[in-house]
Amino acid sequence: MPPIIPSGVPTTAHLTHADFKTITDLPLARIKRIMKSDEDVRMISAEAPVLFAKACELFVMDMTIR
């Protein structure tokens, strides 16, 4: 069953990979610095902070809707 999206909530189905880098509201450099603060993390792929930022935005949006 597909998720029910309330009206007025933007969808990301039409966006490309490049669009995600420019559409995030969270600072990617800060996310990367927080990820590197863990001593077990040595290298972070370029996609990881972008995906994490988008996941955080979707989480916050979901929590505000509830």
All heavy atoms as a GROMACS GRO file, in nm:
protein
  511
    1MET      N    1   0.084  -0.117   0.000
    1MET     CA    2   0.000   0.000   0.000
    1MET      C    3   0.089   0.124   0.000
    1MET      O    4   0.175   0.139   0.087
    1MET     CB    5  -0.090  -0.003   0.123
    1MET     CG    6  -0.178   0.116   0.136
    1MET     SD    7  -0.279   0.100   0.285
    1MET     CE    8  -0.421   0.184   0.234
    2PRO      N    9   0.073   0.215  -0.099
    2PRO     CA   10   0.157   0.335  -0.103
    2PRO      C   11   0.123   0.428   0.014
    2PRO      O   12   0.010   0.432   0.060
    2PRO     CB   13   0.121   0.399  -0.237
    2PRO     CG   14  -0.010   0.341  -0.275
    2PRO     CD   15  -0.019   0.207  -0.209
    3PRO      N   16   0.223   0.503   0.061
    3PRO     CA   17   0.198   0.595   0.173
    3PRO      C   18   0.104   0.707   0.131
    3PRO      O   19   0.102   0.750   0.016
    3PRO     CB   20   0.336   0.648   0.207
    3PRO     CG   21   0.417   0.628   0.085
    3PRO     CD   22   0.361   0.508   0.015
    4ILE      N   23   0.027   0.754   0.224
    4ILE     CA   24  -0.065   0.865   0.200
    4ILE      C   25   0.008   0.994   0.227
    4ILE      O   26   0.062   1.016   0.337
    4ILE     CB   27  -0.190   0.854   0.290
    4ILE    CG1   28  -0.264   0.723   0.259
    4ILE    CG2   29  -0.280   0.974   0.272
    4ILE    CD1   30  -0.374   0.692   0.356
    5ILE      N   31   0.016   1.079   0.127
    5ILE     CA   32   0.086   1.206   0.139
    5ILE      C   33  -0.018   1.317   0.151
    5ILE      O   34  -0.101   1.335   0.063
    5ILE     CB   35   0.176   1.232   0.017
    5ILE    CG1   36   0.278   1.118   0.005
    5ILE    CG2   37   0.245   1.366   0.028
    5ILE    CD1   38   0.361   1.124  -0.120
    6PRO      N   39  -0.015   1.391   0.263
    6PRO     CA   40  -0.111   1.501   0.280
    6PRO      C   41  -0.090   1.608   0.174
    6PRO      O   42   0.019   1.625   0.121
    6PRO     CB   43  -0.080   1.555   0.419
    6PRO     CG   44   0.008   1.456   0.484
    6PRO     CD   45   0.071   1.375   0.377
    7SER      N   46  -0.195   1.680   0.142
    7SER     CA   47  -0.183   1.786   0.041
    7SER      C   48  -0.092   1.896   0.094
    7SER      O   49  -0.088   1.926   0.213
    7SER     CB   50  -0.320   1.843   0.009
    7SER     OG   51  -0.377   1.901   0.125
    8GLY      N   52  -0.015   1.954   0.005
    8GLY     CA   53   0.077   2.060   0.043
    8GLY      C   54   0.215   2.011   0.081
    8GLY      O   55   0.307   2.090   0.095
    9VAL      N   56   0.234   1.880   0.095
    9VAL     CA   57   0.364   1.824   0.128
    9VAL      C   58   0.437   1.796  -0.002
    9VAL      O   59   0.385   1.724  -0.087
    9VAL     CB   60   0.350   1.696   0.213
    9VAL    CG1   61   0.486   1.634   0.237
    9VAL    CG2   62   0.282   1.725   0.344
   10PRO      N   63   0.557   1.852  -0.022
   10PRO     CA   64   0.628   1.829  -0.148
   10PRO      C   65   0.676   1.685  -0.159
   10PRO      O   66   0.716   1.624  -0.060
   10PRO     CB   67   0.746   1.926  -0.141
   10PRO     CG   68   0.765   1.953   0.004
   10PRO     CD   69   0.629   1.939   0.068
   11THR      N   70   0.671   1.630  -0.278
   11THR     CA   71   0.722   1.495  -0.301
   11THR      C   72   0.859   1.504  -0.365
   11THR      O   73   0.894   1.605  -0.427
   11THR     CB   74   0.628   1.414  -0.392
   11THR    OG1   75   0.621   1.482  -0.519
   11THR    CG2   76   0.490   1.402  -0.332
   12THR      N   77   0.938   1.399  -0.352
   12THR     CA   78   1.073   1.398  -0.408
   12THR      C   79   1.088   1.294  -0.517
   12THR      O   80   1.198   1.264  -0.558
   12THR     CB   81   1.174   1.369  -0.296
   12THR    OG1   82   1.141   1.245  -0.235
   12THR    CG2   83   1.175   1.479  -0.192
   13ALA      N   84   0.979   1.239  -0.568
   13ALA     CA   85   0.986   1.134  -0.667
   13ALA      C   86   1.046   1.182  -0.799
   13ALA      O   87   1.112   1.106  -0.868
   13ALA     CB   88   0.846   1.078  -0.691
   14HIS      N   89   1.030   1.307  -0.834
   14HIS     CA   90   1.077   1.359  -0.962
   14HIS      C   91   1.219   1.416  -0.955
   14HIS      O   92   1.274   1.455  -1.057
   14HIS     CB   93   0.982   1.468  -1.011
   14HIS     CG   94   0.981   1.589  -0.923
   14HIS    ND1   95   0.914   1.593  -0.803
   14HIS    CD2   96   1.041   1.709  -0.936
   14HIS    CE1   97   0.932   1.711  -0.747
   14HIS    NE2   98   1.008   1.783  -0.826
   15LEU      N   99   1.282   1.420  -0.840
   15LEU     CA  100   1.413   1.481  -0.825
   15LEU      C  101   1.525   1.387  -0.866
   15LEU      O  102   1.515   1.265  -0.851
   15LEU     CB  103   1.434   1.526  -0.681
   15LEU     CG  104   1.336   1.631  -0.629
   15LEU    CD1  105   1.362   1.659  -0.484
   15LEU    CD2  106   1.346   1.758  -0.711
   16THR      N  107   1.634   1.443  -0.916
   16THR     CA  108   1.752   1.366  -0.952
   16THR      C  109   1.854   1.374  -0.839
   16THR      O  110   1.835   1.446  -0.740
   16THR     CB  111   1.815   1.419  -1.082
   16THR    OG1  112   1.860   1.553  -1.059
   16THR    CG2  113   1.715   1.416  -1.196
   17HIS      N  114   1.966   1.304  -0.855
   17HIS     CA  115   2.072   1.304  -0.753
   17HIS      C  116   2.128   1.445  -0.733
   17HIS      O  117   2.154   1.488  -0.620
   17HIS     CB  118   2.183   1.208  -0.794
   17HIS     CG  119   2.301   1.208  -0.702
   17HIS    ND1  120   2.295   1.155  -0.575
   17HIS    CD2  121   2.426   1.258  -0.716
   17HIS    CE1  122   2.412   1.170  -0.516
   17HIS    NE2  123   2.493   1.232  -0.599
   18ALA      N  124   2.146   1.520  -0.841
   18ALA     CA  125   2.200   1.656  -0.831
   18ALA      C  126   2.104   1.749  -0.759
   18ALA      O  127   2.147   1.840  -0.688
   18ALA     CB  128   2.232   1.709  -0.970
   19ASP      N  129   1.975   1.725  -0.775
   19ASP     CA  130   1.876   1.808  -0.707
   19ASP      C  131   1.882   1.793  -0.556
   19ASP      O  132   1.859   1.888  -0.483
   19ASP     CB  133   1.735   1.774  -0.755
   19ASP     CG  134   1.713   1.812  -0.901
   19ASP    OD1  135   1.780   1.905  -0.948
   19ASP    OD2  136   1.630   1.746  -0.965
   20PHE      N  137   1.913   1.674  -0.508
   20PHE     CA  138   1.919   1.651  -0.364
   20PHE      C  139   2.030   1.732  -0.300
   20PHE      O  140   2.020   1.773  -0.186
   20PHE     CB  141   1.937   1.503  -0.333
   20PHE     CG  142   1.809   1.426  -0.333
   20PHE    CD1  143   1.781   1.335  -0.433
   20PHE    CD2  144   1.715   1.444  -0.234
   20PHE    CE1  145   1.663   1.264  -0.434
   20PHE    CE2  146   1.596   1.375  -0.233
   20PHE     CZ  147   1.570   1.285  -0.335
   21LYS      N  148   2.141   1.753  -0.372
   21LYS     CA  149   2.252   1.829  -0.315
   21LYS      C  150   2.217   1.976  -0.296
   21LYS      O  151   2.269   2.041  -0.208
   21LYS     CB  152   2.375   1.816  -0.404
   21LYS     CG  153   2.441   1.682  -0.394
   21LYS     CD  154   2.572   1.682  -0.467
   21LYS     CE  155   2.642   1.548  -0.446
   21LYS     NZ  156   2.773   1.545  -0.508
   22THR      N  157   2.128   2.028  -0.380
   22THR     CA  158   2.097   2.170  -0.372
   22THR      C  159   1.969   2.198  -0.293
   22THR      O  160   1.946   2.311  -0.254
   22THR     CB  161   2.081   2.230  -0.513
   22THR    OG1  162   1.978   2.160  -0.581
   22THR    CG2  163   2.210   2.220  -0.591
   23ILE      N  164   1.889   2.098  -0.267
   23ILE     CA  165   1.758   2.121  -0.205
   23ILE      C  166   1.761   2.103  -0.052
   23ILE      O  167   1.668   2.141   0.015
   23ILE     CB  168   1.652   2.029  -0.267
   23ILE    CG1  169   1.513   2.085  -0.244
   23ILE    CG2  170   1.663   1.887  -0.215
   23ILE    CD1  171   1.405   2.020  -0.325
   24THR      N  172   1.868   2.050   0.002
   24THR     CA  173   1.871   2.024   0.145
   24THR      C  174   1.879   2.154   0.224
   24THR      O  175   1.948   2.248   0.184
   24THR     CB  176   1.990   1.935   0.184
   24THR    OG1  177   2.110   1.998   0.142
   24THR    CG2  178   1.980   1.799   0.120
   25ASP      N  179   1.808   2.159   0.335
   25ASP     CA  180   1.809   2.277   0.422
   25ASP      C  181   1.916   2.266   0.530
   25ASP      O  182   1.952   2.365   0.591
   25ASP     CB  183   1.673   2.295   0.488
   25ASP     CG  184   1.567   2.335   0.388
   25ASP    OD1  185   1.602   2.400   0.288
   25ASP    OD2  186   1.450   2.302   0.411
   26LEU      N  187   1.965   2.147   0.551
   26LEU     CA  188   2.066   2.126   0.654
   26LEU      C  189   2.206   2.142   0.594
   26LEU      O  190   2.229   2.104   0.479
   26LEU     CB  191   2.052   1.985   0.713
   26LEU     CG  192   1.918   1.957   0.781
   26LEU    CD1  193   1.908   1.811   0.820
   26LEU    CD2  194   1.901   2.044   0.903
   27PRO      N  195   2.301   2.198   0.669
   27PRO     CA  196   2.436   2.218   0.616
   27PRO      C  197   2.511   2.086   0.604
   27PRO      O  198   2.534   2.016   0.703
   27PRO     CB  199   2.501   2.310   0.718
   27PRO     CG  200   2.423   2.290   0.844
   27PRO     CD  201   2.284   2.253   0.802
   28LEU      N  202   2.550   2.050   0.482
   28LEU     CA  203   2.617   1.922   0.457
   28LEU      C  204   2.754   1.915   0.524
   28LEU      O  205   2.795   1.808   0.570
   28LEU     CB  206   2.629   1.898   0.307
   28LEU     CG  207   2.496   1.886   0.232
   28LEU    CD1  208   2.520   1.866   0.084
   28LEU    CD2  209   2.413   1.774   0.289
   29ALA      N  210   2.826   2.027   0.530
   29ALA     CA  211   2.958   2.026   0.594
   29ALA      C  212   2.947   1.993   0.742
   29ALA      O  213   3.030   1.919   0.797
   29ALA     CB  214   3.026   2.161   0.575
   30ARG      N  215   2.844   2.046   0.808
   30ARG     CA  216   2.826   2.017   0.950
   30ARG      C  217   2.788   1.871   0.972
   30ARG      O  218   2.834   1.806   1.065
   30ARG     CB  219   2.719   2.109   1.009
   30ARG     CG  220   2.709   2.093   1.160
   30ARG     CD  221   2.623   2.200   1.220
   30ARG     NE  222   2.683   2.330   1.197
   30ARG     CZ  223   2.620   2.445   1.214
   30ARG    NH1  224   2.495   2.447   1.252
   30ARG    NH2  225   2.681   2.559   1.193
   31ILE      N  226   2.704   1.817   0.884
   31ILE     CA  227   2.666   1.676   0.894
   31ILE      C  228   2.789   1.588   0.877
   31ILE      O  229   2.811   1.492   0.951
   31ILE     CB  230   2.558   1.641   0.790
   31ILE    CG1  231   2.427   1.710   0.828
   31ILE    CG2  232   2.539   1.491   0.779
   31ILE    CD1  233   2.320   1.698   0.725
   32LYS      N  234   2.873   1.623   0.779
   32LYS     CA  235   2.995   1.545   0.755
   32LYS      C  236   3.090   1.554   0.876
   32LYS      O  237   3.150   1.454   0.915
   32LYS     CB  238   3.065   1.596   0.629
   32LYS     CG  239   3.173   1.506   0.581
   32LYS     CD  240   3.221   1.549   0.444
   32LYS     CE  241   3.325   1.453   0.393
   32LYS     NZ  242   3.369   1.486   0.259
   33ARG      N  243   3.100   1.672   0.937
   33ARG     CA  244   3.186   1.688   1.054
   33ARG      C  245   3.135   1.604   1.172
   33ARG      O  246   3.212   1.542   1.244
   33ARG     CB  247   3.195   1.835   1.092
   33ARG     CG  248   3.297   1.860   1.202
   33ARG     CD  249   3.316   2.007   1.229
   33ARG     NE  250   3.190   2.069   1.268
   33ARG     CZ  251   3.150   2.188   1.228
   33ARG    NH1  252   3.225   2.260   1.148
   33ARG    NH2  253   3.034   2.236   1.268
   34ILE      N  254   3.003   1.600   1.189
   34ILE     CA  255   2.945   1.518   1.296
   34ILE      C  256   2.970   1.371   1.269
   34ILE      O  257   3.003   1.294   1.360
   34ILE     CB  258   2.794   1.547   1.310
   34ILE    CG1  259   2.774   1.689   1.365
   34ILE    CG2  260   2.727   1.445   1.400
   34ILE    CD1  261   2.631   1.737   1.360
   35MET      N  262   2.958   1.329   1.143
   35MET     CA  263   2.984   1.190   1.108
   35MET      C  264   3.130   1.154   1.134
   35MET      O  265   3.162   1.044   1.181
   35MET     CB  266   2.950   1.164   0.962
   35MET     CG  267   2.801   1.175   0.932
   35MET     SD  268   2.765   1.170   0.757
   35MET     CE  269   2.746   0.995   0.735
   36LYS      N  270   3.221   1.246   1.105
   36LYS     CA  271   3.364   1.220   1.126
   36LYS      C  272   3.404   1.226   1.273
   36LYS      O  273   3.514   1.184   1.308
   36LYS     CB  274   3.447   1.320   1.046
   36LYS     CG  275   3.458   1.287   0.902
   36LYS     CD  276   3.554   1.383   0.834
   36LYS     CE  277   3.585   1.340   0.694
   36LYS     NZ  278   3.684   1.426   0.631
   37SER      N  279   3.319   1.280   1.358
   37SER     CA  280   3.354   1.289   1.500
   37SER      C  281   3.362   1.152   1.566
   37SER      O  282   3.425   1.137   1.670
   37SER     CB  283   3.254   1.377   1.575
   37SER     OG  284   3.127   1.314   1.580
   38ASP      N  285   3.301   1.052   1.503
   38ASP     CA  286   3.312   0.915   1.552
   38ASP      C  287   3.449   0.862   1.514
   38ASP      O  288   3.488   0.867   1.396
   38ASP     CB  289   3.203   0.827   1.491
   38ASP     CG  290   3.201   0.686   1.549
   38ASP    OD1  291   3.283   0.656   1.638
   38ASP    OD2  292   3.116   0.608   1.504
   39GLU      N  293   3.525   0.813   1.609
   39GLU     CA  294   3.662   0.769   1.581
   39GLU      C  295   3.667   0.644   1.493
   39GLU      O  296   3.771   0.616   1.433
   39GLU     CB  297   3.737   0.745   1.712
   39GLU     CG  298   3.673   0.642   1.803
   39GLU     CD  299   3.733   0.641   1.941
   39GLU    OE1  300   3.773   0.749   1.990
   39GLU    OE2  301   3.739   0.533   2.000
   40ASP      N  302   3.558   0.570   1.482
   40ASP     CA  303   3.556   0.452   1.396
   40ASP      C  304   3.537   0.487   1.248
   40ASP      O  305   3.562   0.405   1.161
   40ASP     CB  306   3.444   0.356   1.438
   40ASP     CG  307   3.470   0.295   1.576
   40ASP    OD1  308   3.588   0.288   1.615
   40ASP    OD2  309   3.372   0.257   1.642
   41VAL      N  310   3.492   0.607   1.220
   41VAL     CA  311   3.468   0.650   1.083
   41VAL      C  312   3.595   0.713   1.028
   41VAL      O  313   3.649   0.805   1.086
   41VAL     CB  314   3.351   0.751   1.077
   41VAL    CG1  315   3.334   0.803   0.936
   41VAL    CG2  316   3.224   0.687   1.128
   42ARG      N  317   3.640   0.661   0.914
   42ARG     CA  318   3.760   0.717   0.852
   42ARG      C  319   3.728   0.792   0.725
   42ARG      O  320   3.774   0.903   0.705
   42ARG     CB  321   3.859   0.605   0.822
   42ARG     CG  322   3.907   0.539   0.949
   42ARG     CD  323   4.046   0.484   0.934
   42ARG     NE  324   4.091   0.436   1.064
   42ARG     CZ  325   4.110   0.311   1.095
   42ARG    NH1  326   4.092   0.218   1.005
   42ARG    NH2  327   4.150   0.277   1.215
   43MET      N  328   3.647   0.731   0.637
   43MET     CA  329   3.610   0.796   0.511
   43MET      C  330   3.458   0.796   0.496
   43MET      O  331   3.392   0.702   0.538
   43MET     CB  332   3.673   0.725   0.392
   43MET     CG  333   3.825   0.736   0.388
   43MET     SD  334   3.895   0.660   0.243
   43MET     CE  335   3.837   0.768   0.116
   44ILE      N  336   3.407   0.902   0.438
   44ILE     CA  337   3.263   0.914   0.416
   44ILE      C  338   3.241   0.938   0.268
   44ILE      O  339   3.304   1.027   0.209
   44ILE     CB  340   3.207   1.032   0.498
   44ILE    CG1  341   3.230   1.008   0.646
   44ILE    CG2  342   3.060   1.053   0.470
   44ILE    CD1  343   3.201   1.127   0.733
   45SER      N  344   3.154   0.860   0.208
   45SER     CA  345   3.124   0.880   0.066
   45SER      C  346   3.053   1.012   0.046
   45SER      O  347   2.996   1.069   0.139
   45SER     CB  348   3.039   0.765   0.013
   45SER     OG  349   2.909   0.771   0.068
   46ALA      N  350   3.054   1.061  -0.077
   46ALA     CA  351   2.992   1.190  -0.108
   46ALA      C  352   2.841   1.185  -0.090
   46ALA      O  353   2.778   1.286  -0.058
   46ALA     CB  354   3.027   1.231  -0.250
   47GLU      N  355   2.781   1.068  -0.110
   47GLU     CA  356   2.636   1.056  -0.102
   47GLU      C  357   2.584   1.048   0.041
   47GLU      O  358   2.469   1.080   0.068
   47GLU     CB  359   2.587   0.933  -0.178
   47GLU     CG  360   2.610   0.940  -0.327
   47GLU     CD  361   2.747   0.889  -0.366
   47GLU    OE1  362   2.815   0.827  -0.282
   47GLU    OE2  363   2.787   0.912  -0.481
   48ALA      N  364   2.667   1.003   0.134
   48ALA     CA  365   2.621   0.978   0.271
   48ALA      C  366   2.564   1.102   0.340
   48ALA      O  367   2.454   1.097   0.395
   48ALA     CB  368   2.732   0.916   0.354
   49PRO      N  369   2.633   1.216   0.341
   49PRO     CA  370   2.575   1.334   0.406
   49PRO      C  371   2.447   1.383   0.338
   49PRO      O  372   2.355   1.429   0.405
   49PRO     CB  373   2.685   1.441   0.397
   49PRO     CG  374   2.809   1.366   0.373
   49PRO     CD  375   2.772   1.242   0.300
   50VAL      N  376   2.441   1.370   0.206
   50VAL     CA  377   2.321   1.413   0.133
   50VAL      C  378   2.203   1.326   0.171
   50VAL      O  379   2.093   1.376   0.200
   50VAL     CB  380   2.346   1.407  -0.019
   50VAL    CG1  381   2.220   1.442  -0.096
   50VAL    CG2  382   2.460   1.499  -0.058
   51LEU      N  383   2.224   1.195   0.175
   51LEU     CA  384   2.116   1.104   0.212
   51LEU      C  385   2.075   1.123   0.358
   51LEU      O  386   1.956   1.119   0.391
   51LEU     CB  387   2.159   0.959   0.188
   51LEU     CG  388   2.176   0.919   0.043
   51LEU    CD1  389   2.232   0.778   0.033
   51LEU    CD2  390   2.044   0.928  -0.030
   52PHE      N  391   2.172   1.143   0.444
   52PHE     CA  392   2.141   1.164   0.585
   52PHE      C  393   2.062   1.294   0.606
   52PHE      O  394   1.968   1.298   0.685
   52PHE     CB  395   2.270   1.167   0.668
   52PHE     CG  396   2.245   1.161   0.815
   52PHE    CD1  397   2.212   1.043   0.876
   52PHE    CD2  398   2.255   1.277   0.891
   52PHE    CE1  399   2.187   1.039   1.012
   52PHE    CE2  400   2.231   1.273   1.028
   52PHE     CZ  401   2.197   1.154   1.088
   53ALA      N  402   2.100   1.400   0.533
   53ALA     CA  403   2.028   1.528   0.543
   53ALA      C  404   1.884   1.512   0.497
   53ALA      O  405   1.792   1.561   0.561
   53ALA     CB  406   2.099   1.634   0.460
   54LYS      N  407   1.865   1.440   0.387
   54LYS     CA  408   1.729   1.422   0.336
   54LYS      C  409   1.648   1.335   0.433
   54LYS      O  410   1.530   1.362   0.456
   54LYS     CB  411   1.733   1.357   0.197
   54LYS     CG  412   1.604   1.369   0.125
   54LYS     CD  413   1.573   1.516   0.106
   54LYS     CE  414   1.436   1.538   0.052
   54LYS     NZ  415   1.401   1.679   0.043
   55ALA      N  416   1.710   1.232   0.490
   55ALA     CA  417   1.640   1.148   0.586
   55ALA      C  418   1.600   1.228   0.710
   55ALA      O  419   1.489   1.212   0.762
   55ALA     CB  420   1.729   1.030   0.626
   56CYS      N  421   1.687   1.317   0.757
   56CYS     CA  422   1.654   1.401   0.871
   56CYS      C  423   1.539   1.495   0.839
   56CYS      O  424   1.449   1.515   0.922
   56CYS     CB  425   1.776   1.482   0.914
   56CYS     SG  426   1.903   1.384   0.995
   57GLU      N  427   1.541   1.553   0.719
   57GLU     CA  428   1.433   1.643   0.679
   57GLU      C  429   1.299   1.569   0.673
   57GLU      O  430   1.197   1.620   0.720
   57GLU     CB  431   1.462   1.705   0.544
   57GLU     CG  432   1.572   1.809   0.549
   57GLU     CD  433   1.603   1.865   0.413
   57GLU    OE1  434   1.518   1.855   0.322
   57GLU    OE2  435   1.712   1.919   0.397
   58LEU      N  436   1.300   1.450   0.615
   58LEU     CA  437   1.177   1.372   0.606
   58LEU      C  438   1.128   1.330   0.744
   58LEU      O  439   1.008   1.329   0.771
   58LEU     CB  440   1.198   1.249   0.518
   58LEU     CG  441   1.221   1.278   0.370
   58LEU    CD1  442   1.256   1.150   0.295
   58LEU    CD2  443   1.101   1.346   0.309
   59PHE      N  444   1.220   1.297   0.835
   59PHE     CA  445   1.184   1.260   0.971
   59PHE      C  446   1.118   1.378   1.043
   59PHE      O  447   1.014   1.364   1.106
   59PHE     CB  448   1.308   1.212   1.047
   59PHE     CG  449   1.281   1.186   1.192
   59PHE    CD1  450   1.211   1.074   1.231
   59PHE    CD2  451   1.328   1.273   1.290
   59PHE    CE1  452   1.185   1.048   1.366
   59PHE    CE2  453   1.304   1.249   1.423
   59PHE     CZ  454   1.232   1.136   1.461
   60VAL      N  455   1.179   1.496   1.032
   60VAL     CA  456   1.125   1.614   1.098
   60VAL      C  457   0.988   1.649   1.038
   60VAL      O  458   0.895   1.683   1.112
   60VAL     CB  459   1.224   1.733   1.088
   60VAL    CG1  460   1.160   1.862   1.132
   60VAL    CG2  461   1.348   1.704   1.170
   61MET      N  462   0.975   1.638   0.906
   61MET     CA  463   0.848   1.667   0.842
   61MET      C  464   0.741   1.570   0.889
   61MET      O  465   0.628   1.610   0.918
   61MET     CB  466   0.862   1.658   0.691
   61MET     CG  467   0.738   1.700   0.616
   61MET     SD  468   0.748   1.714   0.437
   61MET     CE  469   0.881   1.611   0.391
   62ASP      N  470   0.776   1.444   0.900
   62ASP     CA  471   0.681   1.344   0.947
   62ASP      C  472   0.640   1.371   1.092
   62ASP      O  473   0.522   1.356   1.127
   62ASP     CB  474   0.741   1.204   0.935
   62ASP     CG  475   0.641   1.096   0.971
   62ASP    OD1  476   0.532   1.094   0.912
   62ASP    OD2  477   0.673   1.014   1.060
   63MET      N  478   0.734   1.408   1.176
   63MET     CA  479   0.703   1.435   1.315
   63MET      C  480   0.616   1.559   1.330
   63MET      O  481   0.532   1.566   1.420
   63MET     CB  482   0.832   1.452   1.397
   63MET     CG  483   0.914   1.325   1.406
   63MET     SD  484   0.825   1.186   1.476
   63MET     CE  485   0.810   1.236   1.645
   64THR      N  486   0.633   1.658   1.244
   64THR     CA  487   0.552   1.780   1.254
   64THR      C  488   0.409   1.755   1.203
   64THR      O  489   0.316   1.822   1.248
   64THR     CB  490   0.614   1.898   1.177
   64THR    OG1  491   0.635   1.859   1.042
   64THR    CG2  492   0.744   1.938   1.241
   65ILE      N  493   0.394   1.663   1.110
   65ILE     CA  494   0.261   1.631   1.058
   65ILE      C  495   0.178   1.558   1.164
   65ILE      O  496   0.060   1.581   1.177
   65ILE     CB  497   0.270   1.549   0.928
   65ILE    CG1  498   0.324   1.636   0.818
   65ILE    CG2  499   0.135   1.491   0.888
   65ILE    CD1  500   0.356   1.561   0.690
   66ARG      N  501   0.243   1.474   1.240
   66ARG     CA  502   0.172   1.396   1.343
   66ARG      C  503   0.133   1.489   1.453
   66ARG      O  504   0.062   1.512   1.522
   66ARG     CB  505   0.260   1.286   1.398
   66ARG     CG  506   0.286   1.181   1.296
   66ARG     CD  507   0.372   1.075   1.354
   66ARG     NE  508   0.408   0.983   1.247
   66ARG     CZ  509   0.444   0.860   1.266
   66ARG    NH1  510   0.451   0.812   1.388
   66ARG    NH2  511   0.476   0.784   1.168
   0.00000   0.00000   0.00000
